[in-house]
Amino acid sequence: MVLEIRLGDVVRLRKIHPCGSFEWEVVRLGADIGIRCLKCNRRVLLERSVFRKRLKAFVVRGEEAPAGPPASTPEGY
């Protein structure tokens, strides 16, 4: 099963952060998932498999990416 993760998602993780927060915002997508604590702004990179194990719930979903091909640059650039 593929877990759909979007930029801007706010997620709740299973373990509490030392600052006292459970909620994080997804700020980077790639081989690793970049998340930012919503209370203390600490940034962390997690491997996708680790992120999936620690994820408890989606609090807020980010915007869905457009379905079309990527926008091209005008000719001459």
Secondary structure, DSSP 8 states (H G I E B T S, - for coil): ------TT-EEEESS--TTS--EEEEEE-SSEEEEEETTT--EEEEEHHHHHHHEEEEEE------SS------TT-
